[in-house]
Structure formats: C-alpha cells, structure tokens
Amino acid sequence: MKMADLLVLISNYGKAEADLAAHLDITVYEGQVIGSGAGEKCRITYLMPLDRAEVLLMKSKGLSTTSRAVAPGLPDGLFLHTYDVRAGIYNRLCIVTDSRKPVQQVVSMIFKAEGANWYPPSPPFVKIKRDWHTFDYVNTENRGQSGIQIDTRVKDMRQQGGYIIVNITGGNAPDNIMEPGSVLKPARYSPKEDTTWYVPEPLVKLMLYCLGQALGTQGGPATGAAR
C-alpha cells in the first residue's frame, strides 16, 4: 500500500532513473531559519553536508536521534536525523541524509506538526485525490483503519528550485483554499498531525527507480544518492 501510494504521489514529477549525480544546484529547502525572526531565511541544497545544513537551518540544534531509513521506495543507505524544534506549527524536524560520502549529506527534509491539521493554500498547492493509506512516507506511518481520511497536496517547485513540497494531513478539505491556508484541530477519524515533505527531483527519480525495481519492472540496485 505504501509503494502504491508513493507511486501515485510522485509519478507526475519525474521519470525513473538511477540518478547518482551531485546536482549541487538543486534546492532541498528554502525558507525561514528555525528559531529566528520572520525575516531570516536560508537555503539548503541537495547533498549539502549535514553539519553545514544544521548551522544554516537552526539557531540552536539541541539533541537529535539517528536511525536508518527503511521506508518502502527509498534508496538504500539513507539515514534519518530527528530533532525537536519550534517552527510555527511544527514541533519536529527530520533530515534525510545519504551515507555514501565521508560525511552525511542532505537529500530531503520533513517537518511534522503533532496535534494539528494544516491545509495549505491551494493554489499553489494542488490536491491529489485518492483513498490514501500513508501519511508519512519517510517514517513509514499509515492509517490504522479504512475510514480514516488523509488529505494530500503538492506544490511543484521544479522550475524555481528543482524540488516539490508534499503536505499530508488528516481530514478532507476542499480543493481550493485561500491564503494563508488553514490550521485546524485534528479532525475526527483522521491522522492527528501534519507532515510537510521537501523532495528534490533527483530523489524523486531514485524513488521511482526503486519502486520499479521492487515491482519487478526494472533491474539493478540504487544505493544512496550520489557517487
């Protein structure tokens, strides 16, 4: 179910390819610095060293935990670094890294808000309609009952920075939502959290490649994000 959901989610945003190039111009995240004033921004690029990304992204890092990424559809050799943060509605940050180089390098980021459902402004986000099972593709979290509703929307930033932003939350909101979006208390029969996932194009290609391999349509392993 997770692989089927992931395939539907990302299939319109790239083509399956074992793309292991560096792509240093690709953006993973561009936005506010955690713990700063509203005007202080940063840009985290694809395969940026983790320690550099931490300095740019967070005024105060605090403690973090590290675990292997084992979610279906992700390339082998990735790690999850999880931090407690205070960033708007979000209370948790997960940075996904590639371990193939001497230092951990950033390939993706996820912000999580526990106890809130956020419906982003749409447009520019576009709602993808489906009976979704998954509400966190990186931490392998899916609904426990068939009646639970999941709202999934994507903002396509490929022209501006080579990435997409996926927002997943509980409930079922209208297709069109006015700026600045809507934050609600968790809806009944829905995941009681919000997940905002920053996914660069090279990772989209690798995940599509891995999904094809897992489904028996492609051969050859894809390990890590770059040589």
C-alpha contacts under 8 A as a table, 3 or more apart, distances in Angstrom:
res1	aa1	res2	aa2	distance
1	M	4	A	5.08
1	M	5	D	6.10
1	M	133	H	6.68
1	M	134	T	7.83
2	K	5	D	5.10
2	K	6	L	6.06
2	K	72	P	6.77
2	K	133	H	6.95
2	K	134	T	6.03
2	K	137	Y	7.27
2	K	140	T	7.88
2	K	142	N	7.74
3	M	6	L	5.06
3	M	7	L	6.05
3	M	72	P	6.09
3	M	73	G	6.11
3	M	211	L	6.77
4	A	7	L	5.20
4	A	8	V	6.37
5	D	8	V	5.30
5	D	9	L	6.12
5	D	132	W	6.54
5	D	133	H	7.03
5	D	134	T	6.79
6	L	9	L	4.95
6	L	10	I	6.22
6	L	73	G	7.45
6	L	137	Y	7.33
7	L	10	I	5.64
7	L	11	S	5.57
7	L	208	L	6.93
7	L	211	L	7.18
8	V	11	S	5.64
8	V	12	N	7.95
9	L	12	N	7.54
9	L	128	I	7.65
10	I	13	Y	5.42
10	I	14	G	7.11
10	I	204	V	6.65
10	I	208	L	7.65
11	S	14	G	6.23
11	S	15	K	7.20
11	S	208	L	7.20
13	Y	164	I	7.96
13	Y	201	E	7.52
13	Y	204	V	7.18
14	G	201	E	6.73
14	G	204	V	6.14
14	G	205	K	5.69
14	G	208	L	7.89
15	K	204	V	7.82
15	K	205	K	5.50
15	K	208	L	6.76
15	K	209	Y	7.99
16	A	204	V	7.86
16	A	205	K	4.75
16	A	206	L	6.43
16	A	207	M	7.39
16	A	208	L	4.57
16	A	209	Y	4.37
16	A	212	G	7.56
17	E	205	K	5.07
17	E	206	L	5.77
17	E	208	L	7.15
17	E	209	Y	5.30
18	A	205	K	6.89
18	A	206	L	5.40
18	A	209	Y	6.13
18	A	222	A	5.95
19	D	202	P	6.23
19	D	205	K	6.71
19	D	206	L	6.25
19	D	225	A	7.51
19	D	226	A	7.63
20	L	202	P	7.84
20	L	224	G	7.66
20	L	225	A	5.31
20	L	226	A	4.04
20	L	227	R	5.86
21	A	225	A	7.61
21	A	226	A	5.30
21	A	227	R	6.74
22	A	46	Y	7.53
22	A	47	L	6.82
22	A	225	A	7.95
22	A	226	A	5.70
22	A	227	R	7.58
23	H	26	I	5.67
23	H	46	Y	6.53
23	H	47	L	7.83
23	H	202	P	7.74
24	L	45	T	6.43
24	L	46	Y	5.67
24	L	47	L	6.75
24	L	48	M	7.76
25	D	45	T	6.75
25	D	46	Y	7.25
25	D	161	G	7.99
26	I	45	T	5.73
26	I	46	Y	5.46
26	I	161	G	5.86
26	I	162	G	5.32
26	I	163	Y	7.27
26	I	200	P	6.88
26	I	201	E	7.85
27	T	30	E	7.07
27	T	43	R	7.07
27	T	44	I	6.12
27	T	45	T	4.39
27	T	46	Y	5.79
27	T	161	G	5.18
27	T	162	G	6.08
27	T	163	Y	6.35
27	T	200	P	6.59
28	V	43	R	7.70
28	V	44	I	5.55
28	V	45	T	5.14
28	V	46	Y	5.61
28	V	106	V	7.96
28	V	107	V	6.94
28	V	108	S	5.96
28	V	109	M	7.11
28	V	163	Y	6.47
28	V	198	Y	6.07
28	V	199	V	6.47
28	V	200	P	5.52
29	Y	43	R	5.74
29	Y	44	I	5.08
29	Y	45	T	6.93
29	Y	109	M	7.34
29	Y	198	Y	6.41
30	E	41	K	7.23
30	E	42	C	5.79
30	E	43	R	4.35
30	E	44	I	6.32
31	G	41	K	5.21
31	G	42	C	5.72
31	G	43	R	6.68
32	Q	36	S	7.53
32	Q	38	A	6.65
32	Q	39	G	7.26
32	Q	40	E	5.84
32	Q	41	K	4.33
32	Q	42	C	6.22
32	Q	57	L	7.85
33	V	36	S	5.57
33	V	37	G	7.85
33	V	40	E	5.87
33	V	41	K	5.28
33	V	42	C	5.95
33	V	56	L	7.18
33	V	57	L	5.01
33	V	58	M	5.87
33	V	59	K	7.18
34	I	57	L	6.01
34	I	58	M	4.78
34	I	59	K	6.21
34	I	85	V	7.51
34	I	86	R	7.06
34	I	87	A	5.70
35	G	58	M	6.41
35	G	59	K	5.45
35	G	60	S	7.13
35	G	86	R	6.89
35	G	87	A	6.88
36	S	39	G	7.94
36	S	40	E	6.27
36	S	59	K	6.68
37	G	40	E	5.83
38	A	41	K	7.95
42	C	56	L	6.22
42	C	57	L	6.40
43	R	56	L	7.75
44	I	48	M	6.87
44	I	53	A	6.16
44	I	56	L	7.70
44	I	57	L	7.68
45	T	48	M	5.54
45	T	106	V	7.55
46	Y	105	Q	7.79
46	Y	106	V	5.97
46	Y	107	V	5.49
46	Y	108	S	7.74
46	Y	200	P	7.25
47	L	97	T	7.84
47	L	98	D	7.66
47	L	105	Q	4.54
47	L	106	V	4.69
47	L	107	V	5.69
48	M	52	R	6.92
48	M	53	A	6.46
48	M	105	Q	5.25
48	M	106	V	5.37
49	P	52	R	5.42
49	P	53	A	6.33
49	P	103	V	6.37
49	P	104	Q	5.84
49	P	105	Q	4.40
49	P	106	V	6.30
50	L	53	A	5.02
50	L	54	E	6.13
50	L	97	T	7.38
50	L	103	V	7.45
50	L	104	Q	5.51
50	L	105	Q	5.23
50	L	106	V	5.82
51	D	54	E	5.14
51	D	55	V	6.43
52	R	55	V	5.26
52	R	56	L	6.40
53	A	56	L	5.19
53	A	57	L	5.87
53	A	106	V	7.62
54	E	57	L	5.19
54	E	58	M	5.73
54	E	61	K	6.86
55	V	58	M	5.83
55	V	59	K	7.05
55	V	61	K	7.89
56	L	59	K	7.75
58	M	61	K	5.68
61	K	83	Y	7.65
62	G	83	Y	7.35
62	G	84	D	7.60
63	L	83	Y	6.54
63	L	84	D	7.62
64	S	81	H	6.34
64	S	82	T	5.35
64	S	83	Y	4.77
64	S	84	D	7.43
65	T	80	L	7.97
65	T	81	H	5.63
65	T	82	T	5.28
65	T	83	Y	6.95
66	T	79	F	6.84
66	T	80	L	5.54
66	T	81	H	4.61
66	T	82	T	6.50
67	S	79	F	5.69
67	S	80	L	5.25
67	S	81	H	6.79
68	R	77	G	7.63
68	R	78	L	6.23
68	R	79	F	4.41
68	R	80	L	5.96
69	A	74	L	7.57
69	A	76	D	7.75
69	A	77	G	7.57
69	A	78	L	5.34
69	A	79	F	4.98
69	A	80	L	5.84
69	A	96	V	7.92
69	A	138	V	7.03
69	A	139	N	7.51
70	V	74	L	7.19
70	V	76	D	7.70
70	V	138	V	7.96
70	V	140	T	7.98
71	A	74	L	5.90
71	A	137	Y	6.68
71	A	138	V	5.70
71	A	139	N	6.57
71	A	140	T	5.43
72	P	140	T	7.80
72	P	211	L	7.99
73	G	207	M	5.34
73	G	208	L	7.43
73	G	210	C	5.54
73	G	211	L	5.19
73	G	214	A	7.76
74	L	78	L	7.90
74	L	138	V	7.87
74	L	206	L	7.62
74	L	207	M	5.44
74	L	210	C	6.78
75	P	78	L	6.83
75	P	206	L	6.70
75	P	207	M	6.51
75	P	210	C	6.43
75	P	222	A	5.86
75	P	223	T	5.41
75	P	224	G	5.82
75	P	225	A	7.56
76	D	222	A	6.95
76	D	223	T	4.75
76	D	224	G	5.69
77	G	98	D	6.17
77	G	99	S	5.89
77	G	100	R	7.08
77	G	223	T	5.98
77	G	224	G	4.99
78	L	96	V	6.64
78	L	97	T	5.49
78	L	98	D	4.73
78	L	99	S	6.16
78	L	224	G	6.26
79	F	96	V	5.61
79	F	97	T	5.20
79	F	98	D	6.47
79	F	99	S	7.16
80	L	94	C	6.25
80	L	95	I	5.82
80	L	96	V	4.75
80	L	97	T	6.53
81	H	94	C	5.42
81	H	95	I	5.12
81	H	96	V	6.38
81	H	97	T	7.74
82	T	92	R	7.09
82	T	93	L	5.67
82	T	94	C	4.38
82	T	95	I	6.52
83	Y	92	R	5.73
83	Y	93	L	5.13
83	Y	94	C	6.36
84	D	91	N	5.88
84	D	92	R	4.71
84	D	93	L	6.46
85	V	90	Y	7.09
85	V	91	N	4.86
85	V	92	R	5.23
85	V	93	L	6.51
86	R	89	I	7.59
86	R	90	Y	6.13
86	R	91	N	5.15
86	R	92	R	7.54
87	A	90	Y	5.10
87	A	91	N	6.52
89	I	113	A	5.72
89	I	116	A	7.50
90	Y	93	L	7.76
90	Y	111	F	6.24
90	Y	112	K	5.34
90	Y	113	A	4.10
90	Y	114	E	7.26
91	N	111	F	7.76
91	N	112	K	6.27
91	N	113	A	5.44
91	N	114	E	6.88
92	R	111	F	5.93
92	R	112	K	5.08
92	R	113	A	6.63
93	L	109	M	7.39
93	L	110	I	5.80
93	L	111	F	4.68
93	L	112	K	6.23
94	C	109	M	5.75
94	C	110	I	5.01
94	C	111	F	6.43
95	I	106	V	6.79
95	I	107	V	7.83
95	I	108	S	6.12
95	I	109	M	4.56
95	I	110	I	6.44
96	V	106	V	5.89
96	V	107	V	5.67
96	V	108	S	4.99
96	V	109	M	5.86
97	T	104	Q	5.68
97	T	105	Q	4.95
97	T	106	V	4.40
97	T	107	V	5.29
97	T	108	S	7.03
98	D	101	K	7.43
98	D	104	Q	5.71
98	D	105	Q	5.21
98	D	106	V	6.50
98	D	107	V	6.53
98	D	224	G	5.56
98	D	225	A	5.97
98	D	226	A	7.88
99	S	102	P	7.39
99	S	103	V	6.85
99	S	104	Q	5.15
99	S	105	Q	6.86
99	S	224	G	6.90
100	R	103	V	7.93
100	R	104	Q	7.68
100	R	224	G	6.14
100	R	225	A	7.71
100	R	226	A	7.21
100	R	227	R	7.08
101	K	104	Q	6.64
101	K	105	Q	7.47
101	K	227	R	7.60
106	V	109	M	7.88
107	V	199	V	7.86
107	V	200	P	7.31
107	V	203	L	7.09
107	V	225	A	7.26
108	S	197	W	7.65
108	S	198	Y	5.82
108	S	199	V	5.56
108	S	200	P	6.82
108	S	203	L	7.89
109	M	197	W	5.98
109	M	198	Y	5.25
109	M	199	V	7.26
110	I	195	T	6.73
110	I	196	T	5.61
110	I	197	W	4.42
110	I	198	Y	6.20
111	F	195	T	5.83
111	F	196	T	5.16
111	F	197	W	6.52
112	K	193	E	7.06
112	K	194	D	5.62
112	K	195	T	4.64
112	K	196	T	6.44
113	A	116	A	6.06
113	A	117	N	7.87
113	A	193	E	5.40
113	A	194	D	5.00
113	A	195	T	6.60
114	E	192	K	6.47
114	E	193	E	4.42
114	E	194	D	6.60
115	G	185	K	6.95
115	G	186	P	6.29
115	G	192	K	5.16
115	G	193	E	5.17
115	G	194	D	7.99
116	A	183	V	6.74
116	A	184	L	6.06
116	A	185	K	5.27
116	A	186	P	5.36
116	A	192	K	6.05
116	A	193	E	5.07
116	A	194	D	6.26
117	N	169	T	5.50
117	N	170	G	6.00
117	N	171	G	7.80
117	N	183	V	5.70
117	N	184	L	5.26
117	N	185	K	6.13
117	N	186	P	5.37
117	N	187	A	7.53
117	N	192	K	6.61
117	N	193	E	5.61
117	N	194	D	5.37
118	W	169	T	6.47
118	W	181	G	7.23
118	W	182	S	5.68
118	W	183	V	4.39
118	W	184	L	6.40
118	W	194	D	6.13
119	Y	167	N	7.91
119	Y	169	T	7.38
119	Y	173	A	7.20
119	Y	177	I	7.47
119	Y	181	G	5.54
119	Y	182	S	5.10
119	Y	183	V	6.36
120	P	125	F	6.71
120	P	167	N	7.55
120	P	177	I	7.02
120	P	179	E	7.73
120	P	180	P	6.97
120	P	181	G	4.31
120	P	182	S	6.43
121	P	124	P	6.45
121	P	125	F	6.17
121	P	176	N	7.34
121	P	177	I	4.93
121	P	178	M	5.33
121	P	179	E	4.96
121	P	180	P	5.69
121	P	181	G	4.34
121	P	182	S	7.70
122	S	125	F	4.41
122	S	126	V	5.75
122	S	127	K	7.46
122	S	175	D	6.85
122	S	176	N	4.99
122	S	177	I	4.91
122	S	178	M	6.70
122	S	179	E	7.84
122	S	181	G	7.74
123	P	126	V	6.04
123	P	176	N	6.65
123	P	177	I	7.25
124	P	155	K	5.93
124	P	156	D	7.91
125	F	153	R	5.76
125	F	154	V	5.09
125	F	155	K	4.34
125	F	156	D	7.53
126	V	153	R	5.12
126	V	154	V	5.27
126	V	155	K	6.39
126	V	175	D	7.46
127	K	151	D	7.51
127	K	152	T	5.88
127	K	153	R	4.19
127	K	154	V	6.62
127	K	175	D	5.89
128	I	151	D	7.98
128	I	152	T	5.82
128	I	153	R	5.72
128	I	154	V	7.53
129	K	151	D	7.92
129	K	152	T	7.43
131	D	149	Q	7.56
131	D	150	I	7.59
132	W	135	F	7.85
132	W	149	Q	7.39
132	W	150	I	5.92
132	W	151	D	7.91
133	H	142	N	5.42
133	H	143	R	5.52
133	H	150	I	7.43
134	T	137	Y	6.48
134	T	140	T	7.60
134	T	141	E	6.08
134	T	142	N	4.11
134	T	143	R	6.31
134	T	150	I	7.79
135	F	141	E	5.91
135	F	142	N	5.54
135	F	143	R	7.28
135	F	150	I	6.85
135	F	168	I	5.82
135	F	169	T	6.78
135	F	191	P	7.54
135	F	195	T	7.21
136	D	139	N	5.66
136	D	140	T	5.73
136	D	141	E	4.99
136	D	142	N	6.85
136	D	168	I	7.53
136	D	195	T	6.58
137	Y	140	T	5.16
137	Y	141	E	6.68
138	V	141	E	7.97
143	R	146	S	7.33
143	R	148	I	6.47
143	R	191	P	7.19
144	G	148	I	7.65
145	Q	148	I	5.81
147	G	189	Y	6.75
148	I	170	G	7.91
148	I	171	G	7.76
148	I	189	Y	4.81
148	I	190	S	4.82
148	I	191	P	7.29
149	Q	170	G	5.88
149	Q	171	G	5.00
149	Q	172	N	6.37
149	Q	189	Y	6.62
149	Q	190	S	5.11
149	Q	191	P	7.55
150	I	168	I	6.95
150	I	169	T	5.82
150	I	170	G	4.59
150	I	171	G	5.49
150	I	172	N	6.61
150	I	190	S	6.50
150	I	191	P	7.09
151	D	168	I	5.68
151	D	169	T	5.28
151	D	170	G	5.68
151	D	171	G	5.93
151	D	172	N	5.49
151	D	173	A	7.10
152	T	166	V	7.20
152	T	167	N	5.84
152	T	168	I	4.57
152	T	169	T	6.68
153	R	166	V	5.85
153	R	167	N	5.26
153	R	168	I	6.54
154	V	164	I	6.82
154	V	165	I	5.62
154	V	166	V	4.55
154	V	167	N	6.28
155	K	164	I	5.73
155	K	165	I	5.06
155	K	166	V	6.53
156	D	159	Q	7.85
156	D	163	Y	6.97
156	D	164	I	4.78
156	D	165	I	6.66
157	M	160	Q	5.29
157	M	161	G	5.81
157	M	162	G	6.08
157	M	163	Y	5.16
157	M	164	I	5.06
157	M	165	I	7.30
158	R	161	G	5.40
158	R	162	G	3.76
158	R	163	Y	4.79
158	R	164	I	6.31
158	R	201	E	7.26
159	Q	162	G	6.04
162	G	200	P	5.94
162	G	201	E	5.64
163	Y	198	Y	7.03
163	Y	199	V	5.49
163	Y	200	P	3.90
163	Y	201	E	5.20
164	I	198	Y	6.06
164	I	199	V	5.28
164	I	200	P	6.26
164	I	201	E	7.42
165	I	196	T	6.84
165	I	197	W	5.63
165	I	198	Y	4.72
165	I	199	V	6.21
166	V	195	T	7.93
166	V	196	T	5.63
166	V	197	W	4.97
166	V	198	Y	6.51
166	V	199	V	7.60
167	N	194	D	7.25
167	N	195	T	5.77
167	N	196	T	4.44
167	N	197	W	6.35
168	I	194	D	5.81
168	I	195	T	5.16
168	I	196	T	6.41
169	T	191	P	6.59
169	T	192	K	7.59
169	T	193	E	6.02
169	T	194	D	4.48
169	T	195	T	6.35
170	G	186	P	6.89
170	G	187	A	6.57
170	G	190	S	4.49
170	G	191	P	4.60
170	G	192	K	6.25
170	G	193	E	6.80
170	G	194	D	7.24
171	G	186	P	7.72
171	G	187	A	5.59
171	G	188	R	7.53
171	G	189	Y	7.43
171	G	190	S	5.29
171	G	191	P	7.57
174	P	177	I	6.73
177	I	181	G	6.10
177	I	182	S	7.70
178	M	181	G	5.83
184	L	187	A	7.72
186	P	190	S	7.08
186	P	191	P	7.30
186	P	192	K	4.96
186	P	193	E	7.14
187	A	190	S	5.70
187	A	191	P	7.86
187	A	192	K	7.23
191	P	194	D	7.97
199	V	203	L	6.60
199	V	204	V	6.81
200	P	203	L	5.57
200	P	204	V	6.50
201	E	204	V	4.92
201	E	205	K	6.31
202	P	205	K	5.15
202	P	206	L	6.27
202	P	225	A	7.89
203	L	206	L	4.95
203	L	207	M	6.02
203	L	225	A	7.26
204	V	207	M	5.21
204	V	208	L	6.19
205	K	208	L	5.20
205	K	209	Y	6.16
206	L	209	Y	4.96
206	L	210	C	6.13
206	L	222	A	7.07
206	L	225	A	7.77
207	M	210	C	4.99
207	M	211	L	6.00
208	L	211	L	5.04
208	L	212	G	6.14
209	Y	212	G	5.14
209	Y	213	Q	6.22
209	Y	218	Q	7.25
209	Y	222	A	7.56
210	C	213	Q	4.94
210	C	214	A	6.07
210	C	221	P	7.65
210	C	222	A	6.64
211	L	214	A	5.05
211	L	215	L	6.03
212	G	215	L	5.09
212	G	216	G	6.14
212	G	217	T	5.01
212	G	218	Q	5.27
213	Q	216	G	5.11
213	Q	217	T	5.67
213	Q	218	Q	4.45
213	Q	219	G	5.57
213	Q	220	G	7.37
213	Q	221	P	7.74
214	A	217	T	7.64
214	A	218	Q	7.93
215	L	218	Q	7.84
216	G	219	G	7.51
224	G	227	R	7.94
